[in-house]
Amino acid sequence: MTDFSRNEIIEILKDDSKNEWLFSLADKIRKEYKGDEVHLRGLIEFSNICKCRCKYCGLRSENKNIQRYRITDITESAKNAVRLGYKTIVLQSGEDGFYTKEIMCEIIKELKKLDIALTLSIGERSFEDLKAFRESGADRYLIRIETTDRKLYEKMHPRMDFDNRMRCLKDLKKLGYEVGTGCLVGLPEQSIDSLADDIMFFKEINADMVGIGPFIAHPQTPLKDEPNGNFTLALKVMALTRILLKDINIPATTAMETLNPNGRIIALQSGANVVMPNVTPLEYRKKYEIYPNKICLNEEPEHCRKCIENKINSIGRTVSKNYGFRKN
């Protein structure tokens, strides 16, 4: 059986006695639909300035204990990633109003000259902005819903609009992007039922990419005293997402490895097929602290590239040499 109802998903999430079966099934489906290639996507965190007040995020505008930055030469970082063999670049930032439609379009056009697939992860934008970015060459857009529980979403995201988040996802589909979303597992007051709704939502919108990460409490946020999310539960949400959306791209997230030293490899053996090594220059990397104790903060991009490839090879997988679209 490789499809589940909402009630069956809830039962699986509650019952840890079937975890080995679940992870094995997800890995089998990953192998059947995506093969043994792992797609590497070079992550450039180009600005940590953010207007939002998300209660779980260290970049929140109310955090005054952070040194803000903008990378002035994004293209040079991207060129370095290309030299290291990356076929996809992910541009990620806080919701930084400095990057207008015009500025972003120029950046996109420059990066597309490097013969790469380009993913944007820069928050909520208008239909006009998203259309312009697409026309300038952006291929993918990542905007995690974080939770489909409206009340919980509103509690975690002061002054943000759940409906606008949904609007962005719908606009991205209309515009022909590969659409990425995802959720946090372990948010305070989050229920198993709502996690099941998250998984059903990913299927409903036919997401092309889904990132699942455990909640990790940041000391400079209102949730600083909350317990971290559960690694195994996050892994189960990810595995179920693979089983329901068989041919999508699913990253083994760095947050998984923050909670478990082998987190990314375990995720790759439980349904994931993507890794996003950080290629942000070292001088900025520590300042992009969405959550504490992020891995690889002091490692040069060259080291990260070799390290993750060795890990991938150690489990009998290979690094892909193509652009990693959902359907090649």
Buried (B, 14 or more C-beta within 10 A) or exposed (E): EEEBEEEEBBBBBEEEEEBEEBBBBBBBBBEEEBEEBBBBBBBBBBBBBBEBBBBBBBBBBEBEEBEBBBBEEBBEBBBBBBEBEBBBBBBBBBBBEEBEBEEBBEBBEBBBEBEBBBBBBBBBBEBEBBBBBBEBBBBBBBBBBBBBBEEBBBBBBEEBEBEEBBBBBEBBBEBEBBBBBBBBBBBBEBEBBBBBBBBBBBBEBEBBBBBBBBBBBBEBBBBEEBEBBBBBBBBBBBBBBBBBBBBBBBBBBBBBBBBBEEBBBBBBBBBBBBBBBBBBBEEBBEBBBBBBEBBBBEBEBEEBBEEBBEBBEEEEBEBBEEBBBBEE
